[in-house]
Amino acid sequence: MTVPEVDAAEGAAQVAAGAFLLDVREADEWAAGRAPGAAWIPLRELERRAAELPTDRVVVCICRSGARSGRATEWLIAGGRDAVNLAGGMRAWAAAGLDVVDDTGAPGAVI
């Protein structure tokens, strides 16, 4: 299966237009910095927590580099969901100049 991908700018535009941004990284990565408004479900918990995801809009999946979120996207599509992978992950998001925040809303980091 070829996993559909968007770049950081397109992913951010889709989220601004109502898509659901799903971060599948681990707790330390999430705590260090994330995209504002993202929801967090680590990849290892995705199958168990899939009911938390919307079914009425696109799910944009993101991780650090795009590999884990690619697996999440593939799994979601196989289950009938509309999903895309954000190519390059949070590294690409930050490199595009998009906001990265921590728990307090202060500038975060991608680790």
NORSULHU-V540142 format. One record per pair of residues at least 4 apart in sequence whose C-alpha atoms are under 6 Angstrom apart, sorted by the first residue. I is the first residue (numbers start at 1). J is the second residue. If there is no record, write none. Layout:
# NORSULHU-V540142
i->[I:I]
j->[J:J]
This chain:
# NORSULHU-V540142
i->[4:5:5:5:5:6:6:6:6:7:7:7:8:14:15:19:19:19:20:20:21:21:21:22:22:22:22:22:23:23:23:23:24:24:24:24:25:25:26:29:30:31:32:32:32:33:33:33:33:33:33:34:34:35:46:58:58:59:60:60:60:61:61:61:62:62:62:63:63:63:64:64:64:65:65:66:66:66:66:69:69:70:73:73:73:76:77:88:90:93:94:100:100:101:101:101:101:102:102]
j->[84:84:85:86:87:10:11:86:87:11:86:87:93:19:19:57:58:59:59:60:38:59:60:38:39:40:60:61:39:40:62:63:41:42:43:63:42:63:42:111:34:102:102:108:109:100:101:102:108:109:110:100:101:100:50:82:83:83:83:84:85:69:85:86:69:86:89:69:89:90:89:90:91:88:89:70:87:88:89:73:85:85:83:84:85:81:81:92:94:98:98:107:108:105:106:107:108:106:108]
